């Protein structure tokens, strides 16, 4: 199940955890690690390759109005993107930790794509005062009011630690 096809969710952004392909985690390990973050998270549609390593999964965090599709990607395009990001980030790396992440990024040949979704707020589930507010404002502002980005940050950090990878926001060109 991809959240791209679920009308209850709207795509927001894509974040990445770059890693070395040899550090690709087992699907069951990823499931356990993400479930340990918060018992309220729902992990759906977890897929593994023949060796039991993660291919993809969906994570739902209904109380945070958030969800994620996480997909393993590898190959020449990933290597090129990692090198390009390392080159782009090099001039702005100011801390020793950033320099370490930069060196690590230059050796990555795989990544976990984390597509971040917001759960759409159903108008009929809102109190009357929020419905009035909704009429005066747009749906994006309402979604921003409900969506908790903390879930995304916790997931990126857990996945980065699990596979000894580097979390990146490709749109802003910053480490996460």
C-alpha positions in Angstrom: 0.0 0.0 0.0 1.5 3.3 -1.0 0.1 6.5 0.6 0.3 8.2 -2.8 -2.9 6.3 -3.7 -4.7 7.0 -0.4 -7.1 10.0 -0.5 -6.8 10.4 3.2 -3.2 11.6 2.9 -1.4 14.4 1.0 2.3 14.2 0.1 4.4 17.0 1.7 8.1 16.3 1.1 10.8 13.7 0.6 13.7 13.2 2.9 16.5 10.7 2.6 18.8 8.6 4.7 21.9 7.9 2.6 23.8 4.7 3.5 26.2 2.2 2.3 24.4 -0.7 0.6 26.2 -3.2 2.9 24.4 -1.6 5.8 20.9 -2.1 4.4 18.8 -3.1 7.5 16.6 -6.2 7.8 12.9 -5.4 7.4 12.1 -7.0 10.8 14.7 -4.9 12.5 13.3 -1.7 10.9 9.8 -2.7 12.0 11.0 -3.3 15.6 13.0 0.0 15.8 10.2 2.1 14.4 7.6 0.4 16.6 9.8 1.1 19.7 9.7 4.9 18.9 6.0 5.1 19.8 3.5 2.3 20.4 0.8 4.3 18.6 2.6 4.1 15.3 1.1 1.7 12.8 3.5 -0.1 10.4 1.8 -1.3 7.3 2.7 -3.1 4.1 6.3 -4.0 5.0 8.1 -5.6 2.2 11.5 -7.4 2.2 13.8 -8.8 -0.4 14.8 -12.5 -0.5 17.4 -12.0 2.2 14.8 -10.3 4.5 16.2 -6.8 4.0 13.9 -3.8 3.8 12.4 -2.9 0.5 9.6 -0.6 1.7 7.0 0.1 4.4 4.3 2.6 5.4 4.2 4.1 8.8 1.1 5.8 10.1 1.1 8.2 13.1 -2.6 9.2 13.4 -2.2 11.3 16.5 0.4 13.4 14.8 -1.6 13.6 11.5 1.4 12.2 9.8 2.4 9.2 7.7 5.4 8.0 5.7 6.3 5.7 2.9 9.9 4.4 3.3 11.6 2.9 0.3 15.1 1.4 -0.2 16.8 2.7 -3.4 20.3 2.0 -4.7 22.4 2.4 -7.8 24.2 4.8 -10.0 21.6 7.6 -9.6 22.0 7.4 -5.8 25.8 7.6 -6.0 25.6 10.6 -8.3 23.1 12.3 -6.0 25.2 11.6 -2.9 28.3 13.0 -4.5 26.4 16.1 -5.7 25.0 16.7 -2.3 28.4 16.3 -0.7 29.8 18.9 -3.1 26.9 21.3 -2.5 27.1 20.9 1.3 30.9 21.2 1.6 31.1 25.0 1.8 28.5 25.2 4.5 29.7 22.5 6.8 30.9 24.3 9.9 30.9 21.7 12.7 33.0 18.6 13.1 29.8 16.5 13.0 28.9 18.0 9.7 32.3 17.3 8.3 31.9 13.6 9.4 28.5 13.4 7.8 29.9 14.9 4.6 32.7 12.3 4.4 30.2 9.6 5.1 27.8 10.9 2.4 30.6 10.7 -0.3 30.7 6.9 0.3 27.0 6.2 0.1 25.6 4.1 -2.7 22.0 3.6 -1.4 19.4 5.5 0.4 16.1 5.3 2.2 13.5 7.6 0.7 11.1 8.9 3.3 8.0 10.4 1.7 6.3 12.4 4.3 2.5 12.7 4.2 0.0 14.7 6.2 -3.3 13.0 7.2 -6.1 15.2 5.8 -8.5 16.5 8.4 -12.1 15.6 7.6 -14.3 18.6 7.8 -17.2 16.7 9.4 -14.9 15.7 12.3 -14.1 19.3 13.2 -15.8 21.3 15.9 -18.0 24.2 14.7 -15.5 26.9 15.5 -12.8 25.2 13.5 -15.2 24.8 10.6 -15.8 28.6 10.7 -12.1 29.1 10.7 -11.7 26.7 7.8 -14.1 28.7 5.7 -12.1 31.9 6.3 -8.7 30.2 5.7 -7.3 27.5 3.5 -6.9 23.8 4.0 -3.1 24.0 4.0 -3.1 26.3 7.1 -5.4 23.9 8.9 -3.2 20.9 8.0 -0.1 22.8 9.3 -1.9 23.4 12.5 -2.5 19.6 13.0 0.6 18.0 11.4 3.4 17.2 13.9 6.8 17.2 12.2 8.4 15.6 15.2 7.4 12.1 14.0 9.3 12.6 10.8 12.4 13.8 12.7 12.3 10.9 15.1 12.0 8.4 12.2 14.9 9.9 10.3 17.1 9.9 13.3 16.2 6.3 14.2 16.8 5.1 10.6 20.1 7.0 10.4 21.3 5.4 13.6 20.1 2.0 12.6 22.0 1.9 9.3 24.8 4.3 10.3 23.5 6.6 7.6 23.2 10.3 7.0 19.8 12.0 7.1 19.3 14.8 4.5 16.6 17.1 3.4 17.4 17.2 -0.4 15.1 20.2 -1.0 17.0 22.5 1.5 20.3 20.7 1.1 20.7 20.3 4.8 21.6 17.5 7.2 18.7 16.3 9.4 
